[in-house]
Amino acid sequence: MAPEEFAVGLVSEATSNLIHYLMEVRFAKQHNKIIVRKIDLIVTTLNSNVLLLKQKLPVKVYGDALGSLTEKLKEATDFVQSRQKQGSFQTMWDDQETEEELESMRQRLVSAYQMAVFITILDVAVDGNRRTNQFQYRMMELSSAYSVDSKAVGREVRELLQPLVMGKRRQDEKLEEVFALVKDLERSDGNEDAERFFNVVLQNIESLTHIQENAMDLVITEDDVDEFYDPITCELMCDPVKGSDGRTYDRWTIIDNDITQSPFDPRNDRPFSILCDDINVRGRLFKKFHATGVETKFRERRQAYRNQAFQLAKDGHEAEALVALENVLKWAYNDKVCQELRDAIAPRIEHQAPKPQKLTSSAHLEKVKQRVQWETLQDHLVRVEEDMTTKGKPIPDQLLESLIRLLPEKVMKSEGVQYDVVRAFALLCQYPANWKKVASYPGALKKLVSLLSREVPRSLLYEAVRAFRSLTGAQDNRMKLASYPGALENLMQLLAEGSGVSENIQVHVIAAFLNLTVAEETGIGIIACPSVLERLVDLLSRDVSASIQSEAAKAFRNLAAEPENMAKMAAYPGALHGLVRLMSREVPVSIQFEAATAFYYLTWSDNNTRVKLLEFPGALERLVGLLSTDVPLRVQSEAAKALQNLSCTPSNISKIVAHPGAFQGLVELLSEVEQVPESVQLPATIALANIVTAEDHYEKLITFPGALETLVRLLSKDVPVSVQTEAVKSLRALSSAPQNLTMIFTHPGTLPGLVTMLSADALEEAQLYAATTFANLALAEKYRAPIVSFPGFLERIVRLLSPEVPAGLQIEASKCLVNVCLENEKNKVKIASFPGALEKLVGLLSIEVPEVQFQGARVYAVLATAEKNKKKLASYPGALKKLEELLAENINDELHFRAQRALTILTTEPEKADKRWWTKLVKS
C-alpha cells in the first residue's frame, strides 16, 4: 500500500470509529429527537466527505494534512465517548447545549476536511515552490487555532496564499481559481455548501494535476535541481520522504544515520521521524534523472533493506530487526509477512533497556559548551542578517571572530554544532559586504581550506565549498585565495574522477575555480599548480554534466588568454583532444562556444604552435563545420577568428585551401553579408585575405564560385569599414596577377566599389589598397581609358596627392596616375587639365620625403611627354624651379634621375614649337 493510500485509509478508519459511536448514541433506548437529527446530519456529512476522499483525492497528497484530519476525527470520537459516559446525550434539560456542542464538532470536522483537501490542492498546484512547506505547516496551525471559525481560517489562508501564488508564470489561471476557492471557506456553513466546495476543488485538482504532468519537464530549471539532493548529505536522493520538520530527505539518510532529531531545528527539542513518501519530488526526480537509473535504484534499495530485516531476525538480532521492520512497514503498510514477524518480535524486546550512549563526560561537556556558544551566537547572527540584507552592512568583527572560532579545523562527523556553524558561515559569505573582511580575517581561510577535503562529511563539505565560491566573487580576494597554501590542490582533488564527491558539490567547486581564473594576475600562477591542467583536461575529455563541463571550458579559456600559458596549454596531453571533441555540433551550444573560444585563444601563440593546432586531427574539420550558417553567430565568430589566426602562418595556408569546404565555408559565410554581424564578417574576411595573399593560389581562388562576387559585394557602403578594408586588400592581392585582371575589371560592381574605397570616408588602409588595385588594373592597356573616365575616379585619386594625406597614400596615388598614363595621350591631357592636379603634383615636390618627391617628379615627367601638356607644365608657377632644386640637392640617384628627366622633357625644343613660348622659357 502506498503511503498516500495509507493516509486516506487512516482517515476512513477514524471516520468509521466516530460514526460507530455516534450510531450507538443514535439507537440508544433513551434519546432526544433534536440530538438524533444533529447526529444524522453529522453522519451524512462524514460519509459524504469520506466517499469524496476515496474516489477523487489525487494521488499526490500531503501526509500531514490527512494526519491532522485523522487526529481531529479521533478527538471528536473521544468527545462523543466522554459525553456518552456522562449521559449528556440522553437528557432532556440540556439539549440546546448538547446540540451546540455537536454542531461545533461538525463544523470542526468540515473545516478539517476542507483544510486537508486544500493543502493537497496546493501541494499539486504550486509544485516545486520552496515556500510550500512553510505555508502548509502554517495552515496546519491555523486549522487547529480556528477550527470552529471558518471565516478566520479563510482570511488567514488568503493572506498566506496570495504572495505564494502571485507572479507565477505558469498555471496562473488555475491558481487564481484555487485562490478564489479559499474565499468559499467563508460560506461553508452547511453540508451542501461543503459538498459543493469539495466537488469544485476536486475538479480543479484534476485539471491542475493534468497540467502539472504535462508541464513537469518545463518547470524544472537549473535552480530547481537542488530539491533533488538530500539537504544533509548533498547527494542525489533515490527515495524522497517528508520529515516531521517539513523538509524532504532521502529515506536512507535518515535510516542509515539513525536520525532522531531534525538537523535544521535549532532547538532540537522535538522528536523527528519519517511522515510519508514525498510523491511530488519523487515523481519529478524519476523524470529528470531517468537516464541514471534512479528509479531502479529506488526499488532495489527497498527490496535489499527488506531482505536485510528478515536476515537480522533470522540471525537473532531482534532489536535491529524490529527497527528495520518498522521502517519497511512505513512504505509497505499491508506487507503481512513483515507485520507478522514484527508482532512476533515486539513483545520479546518491549521491556529491554536502551543502549547507553557511548560518550565520555569530557566529550559531552565539550558538546554542551559548543551548543551554548552556538545558540548565543545564533541569536546575534539573526539580528545582524537584516542589516546585511537591507543595508549592505558587513558582519561586526566580534561576531565574525566568534563564528570563526567555532569553525572546525578537522571534522569527523556531520552532527551538532559543526554543521550549524559551517552552514551559518556559508550563509554569511553570500553577502558581498562580507567578502573582503572574511577572506582577510586571521584564521578564516586556514579553517575553510581545511574543510575542502574528500574526508569531510558531505553536508559540511557542501557548505564549505559554497562559502569558498562566494568569497571568490570579490576580485580583491582572488589572488589571495588562488595562492593560499592547499586551496587549489584541495579544489582540484574534489573534481577528480572517482573522488566520490557529488555533482551538486562539484558544480560549486568548478564555479569557484572559474572565478579565480577571471583575475588576470592569477592566470599564470594558477597553471603552475600541477593538478590544474590535469583536472581541466579531464573534465573536457570525459562525460560529465553540461554545467560542470561548461564551467571547465570557461576556466580553460580564461587561462589560455594569458600569452605565457598558450604554448604550454596547447602542448598539454589531451588538451587539444578535449577542445576539438567539444567543438562538435552535437554538444550544447554553451560548451561548444567555450571550447571554440579557448581554441581561438591558443591560436595567438607562435607559428610553431599554430602549425600544431591546425595539424591536430579533426581541428580544421571542426572549425570549418562551425562556419555553417545554421550555427549560432557567437560560435561562428570564434571559429572564424581561430581560422584568421591560423592563416597568419604561411605554411598553414596551403592546408586550409586544400581542406574540403574551408574556402567554401568562408565564402558562404560572407555571401550572406546582410545577416552576418561584424564580429563574424571581420575575422572571416581577414582569413580570406590571408589566404588570397599566397601567390600559389591566385588562379584557384579567383575562379572559385562566388569568391570574387563576395569580395566585390563587401565593398558596399553598408558594410563595416573594417570589413571593406580586408575585402579590398584581397582584391589588391588578386590584381597583382596579370591573368586575373580581366575577371576583376569586368566583374559588375568592381569599379564602383573601388572608387568608393578611394573616398575620405574609407579607412586609410582601404584607400591605399584601392589605389594599388587601380594601379594594377591599369597595367592592362585596354582598361586605362575606362578607369580615368569612370565617374569620381580622378577627383578621388587627385585628392590623395594633397599635403594633408599620409605619404603612403600619396605614393600609391602617384603610381596609379603613372600607370593610367602609360601610352595613353588622352589620359595625360585629361589628368593635366583636371582642376588642382598640377598644383598638387608640384606640391609633392616640396614634401621632404624622397619617395614622395620621386613619385611626384615621375608623374610630372610622364604628363610632360604629351605635347599638349608641355607648355602648361613648363609654365606652371614654381614647377621648373622646384625640379632644378631637387636636381641640385642630389638627394639620391633615383630622385636625381626623375628630376633630370622631367627637366629634359620640359626644356627640349619640340619640332613644332611655339617660338614665342620657347624664347620666353629660355629667358626665364
Summary of the structure (lengths in Angstrom):
residues: 924
radius of gyration: 43.8
end to end distance: 124.1
largest distance: 159.3
contacts: 3034
relative contact order: 0.03
helix: 73%
strand: 2%
